[in-house]
Amino acid sequence: MTDAIPLLARQPIFNGNMQVVAYELLCRNSELTQIGSRDGDAASSQVLLNAFTELSIEQVVGKHKAFVNFTRTLIDAPPPFNRQKLVIEVLEGQKVDAAMLHSLMQLRDQGYTIALDDFELTKETESLVAYADIIKLDVLHLPPEKLKQHITYLKPFGITLIAEKVETYEMFEHCKALGFDLFQGYFLAKPKVITGKKVSENKQSVLQLLSALHDPNVPIEKIERMIARDTLLSFKLLRLVNSAAFGLSRSVDSLRQAIMLLGLNKLRNWVNLLALSNLSGKPHELSIAALTRARMCELIATEINRHSRPDSFFTVGLLSTLDAFLDTPLEELLSSLSLSDAINKAMLDHSGPEGMVLQLVQSHEQGEWEKIDWDSLGKLGLTSERLAEIYIESLRWVAETMNTLSINAN
């Protein structure tokens, strides 16, 4: 790994079935905290160089495409990277002139996919439409009537329309109805608001299992019975225990044997994940995001305090996504689980060591580098370069784990 690895986060882009079709790469480093006219060239160049060479683009986005911000300088002189994997995202607010249009025409002729970021139709930007394969509209910025006007104007061109800044499931459904093709935003991280309905049976059974798992006085026999009721969960747990991840010298062929050999503490977080991933109607990406957050919390805890047990950090990272899985406010869900006050406060208030790490990871997920206290992290021995390495390590580990568990896309 190079010492110049930039901070890197990826934000998924979904189709209407909530399946991931691409990732936008959000890049900064500790010096380049915000992309602007002065430092945008350096930031975008670093993410391209590292994602496509130092890190391997497959490690970052898997089989999907990577959307990367391009400044005017990069549009005029693009680096020779894989055109099948890269989507050139033209940043908003750049001067549109004949030279820029000529560069875009050349990029399209060379086989690149062109996307226009935060597009707003004006006399100046109208000329860009003919060169675009994809156009992203900020649904929070554009007023409803103006948004409809944009869609009506752009649809006849056959351009793929992405709704960005989709913050809730309600907005996701609204954008689908408007005619958007793809969707980007933090709606997956928030619960789908359900009114007038009881928690579904499968979600209720998951909640009951989670509650039992975190009850320090629960009999092992009760846990075994609850897991055994779910055939798929039982199968995945036994598959996991017999995988290389656990490195056992003997084959495990029963739930009781798995629990007795490994102990409930070691199995708890894995059963948490398996139970949540079994929920119907939840996109595959939510399980990936939850496990990535948990693994990052665990690795950061190990990095800043090598003598502590990182299990609780993993738990906090994983269970902080409960509201999105179960469509119920997190505070309400935690009141029904037998977690310690420290763990609850870490998730709700970001208090204590676990809460501090969780807040760091959540800021990283959204590319909000300016919210990270780099000076305090430095005193704990965690540099921006090491944080970037931890993120890539987490993505690689999650991909391997999901494959082992056979958690496939819906």
PyMOL commands that set and color helices and strands:
alter all, ss='L'
color gray80, all
select helices_A, chain A and resi 40-54+57-61+72-76+98-109+125-131+144-157+169-178+187-189+201-213+220-228+231-241+255-262+264-277+284-304+311-319+322-326+330-334+341-349+352-365+369-371+374-379+384-405
alter helices_A, ss='H'
color red, helices_A
select strands_A, chain A and resi 7-14+20-28+65-70+86-90+113-116+134-138+160-164+182-184
alter strands_A, ss='S'
color yellow, strands_A
deselect
rebuild
show_as cartoon
